[in-house]
């Protein structure tokens, strides 16, 4: 199940946007905390989808 409800391509685009927002390079990872801050989704909910 996808947390955003969108396709994989959208997910990759979203990760690129998050990296740009936090000033990260393409090889750097995004943390759940950063994704939660950017998306407005609770970090606990994100971690649930990652289990």
N, C-alpha and C positions, 0 to 999 in steps of 0.2 A: 504494500500500500504506500502511496506517495503522500507525504505530509502536505504538499501544496495542492494536490489533486490535478496537477498538470503533467505534461509529458516530460520525458528525460531531457529533451533539448531545452525546454524552458528551465529545468533545474540547472543545467550547465550555464545557461545565460545568467541565471540568478546568482550562482556562485561567482561568476565574473564580476557582476555588479557589486557583490559584497566585498570582494577583494579590492576593487577600486575605491569603495567607500572607506575602507580601513587602510588604504595605501599599501596593500600587500602586493607582492610579485606573484606571477602565475604559478610558481612552484611551491608557494607557501600555503599551508593549510588554513582552513577556517574553523574556529572553535564553535562549540554549541552556544557559548555565551555571546559571541559575535553575531552568529546567525539569529539568535533570539532578539538581540538588540536591534538588528536591522529589520527583521521581519515583523516584530511585535508578537511573535509566538512565544509562549512561556517556555523556558529552558527545560522544565520537567517534561512538557509535552514532546519536545524535540527528542529528548533522551529516550522516551518511551518508544518512538518510531525507530530508533537506532538499535534497540535491543533485539 
